Amino acid sequence: MAFAHRLSDLLMSALIMSSLMAAYAANFYQDFDLTWGDHRAKIFNGGQLLSLSLDKTSGSGFQSKKEYLFGRIDMQLKLVAGNSAGTVTAYYLSSQGPTHDEIDFEFLGNLSGDPYILHTNVFTQGKGNREQQFYLWFDPTRNFHTYSIVWNPQRIIFLVDNIPIREFNNAEARGVPFPKNQPMRIYSSLWNADDWATRGGLVKTDWTKAPFTAYYRNFNANACVWSAGSSSCSSKSTNSFTDSAWQTQELDATSRRRLRWVQKYYMIYNYCTDVKRFPQGLPPECRR
Ligand SMILES: *[C@@H]1O[C@H](CO)[C@@H](O)[C@H](O)[C@H]1NC(C)=O
């Protein structure tokens, strides 16, 4: 009797545990649509894992079902391993139309053992040209790493494993549009860009290594969801990650030190220092 009692207790708590976990775990079926590349985009492990692949015929992609207006969005990615030269894995937020806003992560592949480039950009009102590029301090093909975007009315922060690599501040006071009215969807795609991606297009995709595959897991959006013209900001008050911190998030002293570390040792291009490119003067958001 006592045994049966304990067993049912155990089963009960296991049940509760697993339903709690299901509620908080990413479910790609629920949050994303596979939008191109047919069977090359796949969701598996009960919605916990997503993969995109690229072969000679086509790449593939997915997009979020929801649109967001401000939030913190986290995703773990494991990039194409081995010889990934010529491939680009894009992971970004974007609104629609000719004056769209966009916040980009793009991972440019490389020959085995040579470093990926993480390319970032911010478009506002259809205008980009705000590239910053980085090497990573780890091999992004060996394990999953977390790539995050914090987007609030004051700033956009790009983070890698919670280390800020880039900040784009609201510079409306200096006449620079800031993304704040157009809801954005999350998009990702894996495609062939061997005309420019690797060493500026010198290294071509080796199709004998196809298919090329990238993996995604642990998606989390702590964000305001846009629907039918209005925005609702869920704060997940029932779990331990209760976090509306993103709404006013800024870089504290520690984060600022980390950002400087990344920019000093890993940044390989910064439009804000490219005076040759902007002979009339650097863009206003670059001035301090
Ligand atoms: C690929 O490796 C070369 C040599 O280390 C490097 O110059 C280049 O920046 C790397 N990344 C890309 C995407 O070309």
The ligand as an SDF file (V2000), in Angstrom:
LIG
                    3D

 14 14  0  0  0  0  0  0  0  0999 V2000
   38.0870   32.8660  -43.3650 C   0  0  0  0  0  0  0  0  0  0  0  0
   39.4400   32.6520  -43.0330 O   0  0  0  0  0  0  0  0  0  0  0  0
   40.3320   33.6510  -43.5050 C   0  0  0  0  0  0  0  0  0  0  0  0
   41.7420   33.2210  -43.1350 C   0  0  0  0  0  0  0  0  0  0  0  0
   41.8730   33.0580  -41.7570 O   0  0  0  0  0  0  0  0  0  0  0  0
   39.9670   35.0010  -42.9240 C   0  0  0  0  0  0  0  0  0  0  0  0
   40.7930   36.0120  -43.5000 O   0  0  0  0  0  0  0  0  0  0  0  0
   38.4920   35.3200  -43.1870 C   0  0  0  0  0  0  0  0  0  0  0  0
   38.1440   36.5030  -42.5160 O   0  0  0  0  0  0  0  0  0  0  0  0
   37.6500   34.1630  -42.6780 C   0  0  0  0  0  0  0  0  0  0  0  0
   36.2140   34.3400  -42.7700 N   0  0  0  0  0  0  0  0  0  0  0  0
   35.5150   34.5620  -43.8850 C   0  0  0  0  0  0  0  0  0  0  0  0
   34.0450   34.5170  -43.7600 C   0  0  0  0  0  0  0  0  0  0  0  0
   36.0190   34.7980  -44.9670 O   0  0  0  0  0  0  0  0  0  0  0  0
  1  2  1  0
  1 10  1  0
  2  3  1  0
  3  4  1  0
  3  6  1  0
  4  5  1  0
  6  7  1  0
  6  8  1  0
  8  9  1  0
  8 10  1  0
 10 11  1  0
 11 12  1  0
 12 13  1  0
 12 14  2  0
M  END
$$$$
